[in-house]
Amino acid sequence: MSRDAEDSSVPFAHSVRSTVLLLAGAVLVAGCGAGGAAPGSPDAKETAAGHPVRLDNCGQHVEIDRPPRRAVALDQGSAEILLSLGLSDRMVGTATWTDPVLKGLEKANAKVPRLADRYPSFEKVLDTEPDFVSASFLYTLGKGGVAPREQFTKLGVPSYLSPADCVGKDNSGDGDGVRTEPLTMDSVYGEIRDLARIFGVPERGEKLVGQLRARVEKAKAGADFGDASVLYWFSDSQGPYMAGCCGAPGIVSGTLGVKNVFDDTKEEWPQINWETVVDRDPDVLVIADLTRKAQSAESAAKKIEFLENHPVTRNMTAVRKKRYVILSGQAMNPTIRTVEGIEKVSAALRTYGLAK
C-alpha cells in the first residue's frame, strides 16, 4: 500500500535547509560519489562498464555517471531489492518499513542504518551524504513524503522510483491511485534489472529475476482453483483498505486463477464498508500482518480478533471456517515479496481443499 502514513496526525519534516546548507550538502554529495569499485575489488569487473546509465523513469530523465556507493532506499520494497542484490556495503540508509526484513537478509540489513521506521526528514537523508536515492512509491518522493524528487535533483543526487507505481497508474487523486492497466510481475522484474544496472551488477539482477520466476512457476503448477474467491485486506478496521483488481494482489489472483471479490474496481486500495464485504462473502481472507501502528487493526492477530467478534463479519464463510492467509504487507505491494504472496495463497488454497 503506497501511503504507509495515512495517519495525518504524524508530522513529517519537509523543511529545507537554508541556501548555504543546501549548497554545502551539494558539495558533500558530489565528493562522496566520486569513486566506483576499487581496482581488484570483488565488484571491479562488474562496475567497469555500463556507465553512465541513462533511464526515463516515471516521467523524469535520470543519469547515473558511476555505480552508487552511498545509496539510500526510502521504502522497504526498494531496500529489499538492493539487499537481495548484495549491495548492503553500498547503502547508507533505509526507511519506511511495514514488516520485519525479508528472511535471509537479516545480517545484511543490520549493517545498514535505519533512518526512520516511516518517512525520515529530508535533512536526515542529506546527512548521510547520499549519491543515489530510490523509492517504491511516488508519495515517498513527493509532498507529504520525504521530499519531491526535484529537491534531490537540485543537489545532484539521482533518484529512482519504482515503475510499478507510475506506469499504467493514475496517482492524481487523493487515494492510493487508480490502475489504468493491470500490474504484472514484469514491472517488478524490470525494477530489479534497472537497479542492478545502476549499481553495475546486471548479472546479479538476472540471477534474482530467474529465481523469482522459478518460484512463481512452482507455486502455480498443477493446481486448478476453479471458482475460489478471495479478499485482500491491508489495513484499518474502521475504514478498511481492500485491494482492487489490478495491483499486486491482482498479480496473485491472476497467476493462480482465483477471483478477487473486488475486482470490479481499479482503485489500488479502496476503502470499503463491512456490509459490502459481507455481501461479497469471499471463500478466503488474505490478511496483511503489519508491524507499524499507523491504523487500527494493523497486525494479523488484531484483524482476526476483529473479524471473529464483530457482529457483521463473524458469520462470513471465511471467518466461520477460519480460512485465513497471513501475508507481510510487502507481499501485497508490488515488490519481490509479491512472489511470497503467490506462494502462500497457493499453499493455503490447497490446504483448504479449494484446489480441483
N, C-alpha and C positions, 0 to 999 in steps of 0.2 A: 504494500500500500504506500503510495508516494508521499502522502502528507503524514509523516510519522508524528508530527507535532500538531495534531488537530486541536489540542487543548490550548486555547488562546490565552489562558491565564499565565502561561510560562513565558517570561520576557526573553526576547532574543536580542543579542547585541549586534547592531548593524551600523554603529557609528564608524566613521572613517577617521584615521589619524589626520593630523594636520599635514599640510603640503610638505613640510620639511621632513616629517617622519615617513611619509609615503615615499618620498624620493630616496631617503636613506634605505628604506626597505627594498626599493628597486635595485639599489647598488648591491645590497646583500644577496638578493636573488640572482642577479647577474653573476656575482662572484661564485656562488655555490653551484651554479650549473655549468661550470666551465669544463669539467672533466668527464670523460667516458670511462670505460673499463681500463684499468691499469694494464700495461703490456705484460703478458704472461699470466694474467688472472684467469679464472675459470670462464668468465664471460667475454674475454678479449675477442675470440673468433666470432662470436655471435654478434657483438656490437660494432665490429669493424666496418660493416657495410650496411646499406639500407637507410642511411640518414643523409639529409633531412627527410623526415616523414611529413607528408602533406595530406590532410584529410578535410573533407567537407563534413562537418559534424553538427547535426541539429541546427542547420542554418548558419553556421559560422565556419570560416576557413581557419584551420588550425595547422600550424607548422612547428614541428619539434626538431631542432637542429641536431641534438645528440640525445642518447638514451638518458632518461632522468636518473638522478642519483639521490634526490631528496623529494620524494613524492608524498602527497597527502591524499588519502582516499576518504572522501567526505560522507560516504554511505557504506553500510556493511556489505552490500552486494558487490560493490566495486572493490572493497578491501579484500573480500574473499577470493575474487578473481586474481588479484595481484599476489596474494599469499599462495594460492594454488599454482601460480606460475613460478614460485620460488624466488620472489622478489622482496622478501622482508628486509634484506640488507639495503635496499634502495628506498625504503619507506621511513618517513619521519613522523607520521601521524595518521590516525584513523578517527572516525566519528560516526554518530548517528546509528546506534545499534538497537535492534529489537530482540535479538536472540544471543545465546552463547555462540562462540565461534564454531564454525564447521568442524566436526570431528576429524582429527588428524592434523589440524592446523594450529593446535593449541600452543605448541612450542614456538612456532614461527610468529604467531600473533603476539605472544608475550614479549617479544623483542621490540615491538613497535609501540610507541606511546599512544595511548588513547586520549585524544584532546578533549572529548566530551562524549557522554553517552547519547546525547542528542546533538543539536547544532552548536558547534563552537562559534565564538565570535570571529569576525574577520581578522581582528588584531591577533588573536591566539594562533590562527593559521599562519599569519605572516611571521610570527615569532619563530616558527620552525624553519624559516628561510627556504620555502619550497621552490623547486624548479618545475613542478608539474602538479596539478590537482585533477582528480577525477570524481565523478558523482554518478549515482544511479538515477536520480530524479531531477527534473527541471526545477522543481520547487527548491531543492537544495542550493542550486546556483541561480537563485532569483530573489526577489523581495520576499522577506519572511523566512528565508533560509540562512545560509552563511553570508553570501554576498552575490550580486549579479556577476555573471562571467566577465562583464566589461571591467569590473574592478580589478580582476586578476590580469586581464589583458593589458591594462594601463601600466601595470608593474612588470610586464614582460614575462608573466607566468602563464604558460599554455594550460588550457583546461579541456577536459574531455567529458562529455555527457553521454550516458548510455542511449543508443539509438532506440532501444525498446520503449523509452519514454517520450519520443518525439516523432518517430516515423510511423505514419498511419494512425496518429493520435492527435486530437484537438484538446489542448490544455487551456483554452481561452476562458472557460467558465470558472465557477467558484469551487467546484468539487475536485475530484481526482482525475478528471479528464474523460473524454469520450473516444472510444476506438472507432476510427473510420475504416480500419482494416484489421482483421484478426491477427493477433500476435502469433509468431511461430518461434520454435527454438532456433531457427536460422538467425534471428536477431541476436540472441544470446551468444551463439557461436561467432557471429560477426564481431561482437564486442570483445570476446576473448582474443580473436585474431588481431583486431586493432590494437589492443593494449600490448599484446606480445610483440607486435611490430614496433610500436612506440618505444618499448624497452629493449629492442634489439634481440629478442629471443623468439623469433617466429616458430622455431622447431618445438618449443615448449607449448606454444599455443595450439599447434596442430595435434600434438600428443594429448592435450587436455580435451580438445574437441572430440577426438577419436574415442577417448574413454567415456565421455558423456553419451555419445551416440550409441555405443555398445550397451550401456546401461538402459537406455530407452528401449532399444530393441528387445532386450531380455525381459523387461518389465511388461511389455505388451504382447509377447509371444504366446501363442497357444490359448488365448482366452477370448471368449465372446461374452460380454457383459449385457448383451441384449438391451432391455428397456430399463436398466437400472438408472435411478435418478439420484443426483447429489446436490448438496447446497454447500457453499463455501462461506464461512463466517470468519471475518478477520478480527473485528474489534467492536467494543461497546455493546452493552446490553440494553441501554435505554433507546438509542437510535442506531441499531446495529448496521454495520457496514458489511454487505454481502457482495459477492463477486458477480459482475455482469458477464456477458457472453464471451468477451474477446481478449481478455488479458492473460496473465499467466495461468489462472485456473482454467481458462479456455484451452490452453495447451494440454493440460492434464486431461480434461474431458474429451477433447478431440483425439488425443493419442489413444485413449482407452475405449473410445466409442460409447461413452455414457452421456446422459443428459444433465446439464446444469439447469435446475428448475427456474433460474432467472436468466436464461439465455435469450430472452426477449428484450433485454436492454443492453445497449452498447456502452453505457456508463461503466467506467472502470470499477468503482466501488460505490454503488448507490446505497443510500440509507433506506431501509425497508422496514415497515412496521411488522410486528409479530403476527398480527391477524393474517396478513398476506402470506407470511412464511408458512403458517399452519395450513392455510388453504392449499398451498403447493405441495405440502406433505412429502418431502423427499425420502427416499429409501435410506440414505446415508448422510450424515452431517460431517463435513470436513471442517475442523476447528483449528484455528491458529493458537499456538501456545506462546504468548509473548512475555518477555521479562520486563518490558517497560511498564510504567504506571501512569500513562497519559489518559487512559479512558477507564470506564467501568468494565469489569469482567475481562481483563487482558489475558490472564492465564487460562489454559485449557480447563484446569480444575474449577475455576470460578465460572467459566462458561457452562460447564456441565452441571454444576450446582444450580445455576440459574434455570437451565432448561428443565431439570428434573423437579423443580419446586414451583415454577411459575404456573399458575392455573391455565394459561393459554397454551403453553408449549409442552407441558408434561405428557399430554396424550398423543403427541405426534408419533408416527410409526417408528422413526429412527430413535426417538427418545425412549419409547416403551421397550424397544428391542436392544437398546444401548448400542446402536450401530454408529460408533464414532471413529473418525480417523484424526489423529493428532499430528499436526504439522508445525514446523517452525514458521514464523512469519515470512522468512526469506523464501521458503518453499512456495509461498503464494505470490511472491514477487517474481518478475522476470529476471532470474539470476541463475547461476549454476545449480542452485538448490531446487529449481523447478523440477529437475530430474528426480530429486528426492521425493517430491510430491507425486510424480508419476508412479514411482516405485511403491510408495506407502499406500496410495489409494488402490493400486492394482492388488497388492497383497491383502488389504482389508476386504475388498470385494470378493476375493476368493474365499477368505476366512468366513465371511458372512453368507456364503452359499449363493452368491449372485452371479457367479460365472456359469455359463451354459456349456 
